[in-house]
């Protein structure tokens, strides 16, 4: 693929091997404009970057070479990995985000993202289940790419994972108490972290919202209802 290059100085100097790259992490910029986003991603003072940025017209810009470690994931966990910068490629989508007027992603923007993900997935042999949102790996502090991101559409191209609503309806009924306990067990199996399966925490609601934002975007309540549980069960046992 051909990209416009705008080089960011914000990356670690070591070069990683192709086999080290196992994840694609999708973000939104959360800023007022493309210009402001690029300024921040290329400013030494801010110490943040990504590998690729896709604007709302579908134009893709490369800021950091694939084999360099960009600073996009920050404090993060997924399964047995901590701080995913070293093992991932970060993709930013220009979008004002929740703080500045969260927008629907444009069709051409998502089409460009699909092409880029297919290209990178093939290049680095990345598993579909390792294509995640920033809020999946940092659920206590991030919301991006948010509930307007079309995960279901991308899953049809084998980008990320999704659930089969016709199958989740077949699960047996469970008591609410058992459902809550099993929900977090399912989350752990899927890959989510930042919670204790045996002990409740005030931050658990952020975990639930992160899960719903990805897989149940029309109902972000922070509460474990039957549909939320059923989706988690399906994904943990897919």
Residue pairs with C-beta under 8 A, 6 or more apart in sequence:
1 60
1 115
1 116
1 119
3 52
3 60
3 61
3 62
4 59
4 60
4 61
4 62
5 61
5 62
5 63
6 38
6 42
6 61
6 62
6 63
7 42
7 63
7 64
8 41
8 42
8 49
8 50
8 63
8 64
8 70
9 42
9 44
10 41
10 42
10 43
10 44
10 46
10 47
10 48
10 49
10 64
10 70
10 71
11 49
11 64
11 65
11 68
11 69
11 70
11 71
12 68
12 69
12 71
12 85
12 86
13 68
14 69
15 67
15 68
16 67
16 68
16 69
16 86
17 67
18 67
18 123
18 124
20 86
20 87
21 66
21 67
21 87
21 88
21 89
21 124
21 126
22 87
22 88
22 124
22 126
22 127
22 130
23 78
23 84
23 87
23 88
23 89
23 126
23 130
23 131
23 132
24 88
24 89
24 91
24 117
24 120
24 121
24 126
24 130
24 131
24 132
25 72
25 73
25 84
25 88
25 89
25 90
25 91
25 132
25 133
25 134
25 137
26 91
26 93
26 113
26 131
26 132
26 133
26 134
26 144
26 145
26 149
27 50
27 72
27 90
27 91
27 92
27 93
27 133
27 134
27 144
27 145
28 92
28 93
28 94
28 95
28 97
28 144
28 145
28 146
28 149
29 37
29 53
29 92
29 93
29 94
29 95
29 96
29 97
30 95
30 96
30 97
30 98
30 99
30 100
30 144
31 37
31 40
31 96
31 97
31 100
32 96
32 100
33 94
34 53
34 55
34 56
34 94
37 53
37 92
37 94
38 53
38 61
38 63
40 46
40 48
41 48
41 49
41 50
41 53
41 63
41 92
42 49
42 63
47 71
48 71
48 72
49 63
49 64
49 70
49 71
49 72
49 90
50 63
50 64
50 70
50 72
50 90
50 91
50 92
51 62
51 63
51 64
51 65
51 66
51 70
51 72
51 89
51 90
51 91
52 60
52 61
52 62
52 63
52 89
52 90
52 91
52 92
52 116
53 60
53 61
53 63
53 91
53 92
53 93
53 94
54 60
54 61
54 91
54 92
54 93
54 94
54 109
54 112
54 113
54 116
55 61
55 94
55 109
56 94
56 95
56 103
56 106
56 108
56 109
57 106
57 108
57 109
58 106
58 108
58 109
58 111
58 112
59 112
60 112
60 116
63 70
64 70
66 89
66 120
66 123
66 124
69 85
69 86
70 85
70 89
70 90
71 85
72 85
72 88
72 90
72 92
72 134
73 83
73 84
73 85
73 88
73 90
73 134
73 137
73 138
74 83
74 85
74 138
74 141
75 83
75 138
75 141
76 82
76 83
76 84
76 85
76 137
76 138
77 83
77 84
77 137
77 138
77 193
77 194
78 84
78 132
78 136
78 137
78 191
78 192
78 193
79 191
79 193
81 87
84 137
89 120
89 124
91 113
91 116
91 117
93 105
93 109
93 113
93 145
94 109
95 102
95 103
95 105
95 144
95 145
95 146
96 102
96 103
97 143
97 144
97 146
98 143
98 146
102 146
102 148
103 148
104 148
105 145
105 148
105 149
105 150
110 150
110 153
110 154
113 154
114 154
114 157
114 159
117 131
117 154
117 157
117 159
118 157
118 159
120 126
121 128
121 131
121 158
121 159
128 155
128 158
128 159
128 160
128 161
129 160
129 161
129 191
131 154
131 159
131 160
132 160
132 191
133 144
133 145
133 146
133 149
133 151
133 213
133 214
134 142
134 144
134 145
135 142
135 143
135 144
135 145
135 146
135 210
135 213
135 214
136 191
136 192
136 210
136 214
139 192
139 194
139 206
139 207
139 209
139 210
139 211
140 194
140 203
140 206
140 207
143 210
143 213
146 213
147 212
147 213
147 217
147 218
147 220
148 217
149 217
151 160
151 162
151 214
151 215
151 217
152 162
154 160
155 161
155 162
161 235
161 238
162 215
163 215
163 231
163 234
163 235
163 238
164 234
167 234
168 227
168 230
168 231
168 233
168 234
169 230
171 230
171 233
174 182
174 229
179 224
179 226
179 229
180 224
180 229
181 197
182 229
182 233
183 208
183 224
183 228
183 229
183 232
184 195
184 197
184 204
184 207
185 197
185 236
186 229
186 232
186 233
186 235
186 236
187 195
187 207
187 211
187 232
187 236
188 195
188 197
189 236
190 232
190 235
190 236
192 207
192 210
192 211
194 203
194 207
195 201
195 203
195 204
195 207
205 222
205 223
206 222
208 221
208 222
208 223
208 224
208 228
209 220
209 221
209 222
211 228
211 232
212 219
212 220
212 221
212 222
212 228
213 220
215 231
215 232
215 235
216 227
216 228
216 231
219 225
219 227
219 228
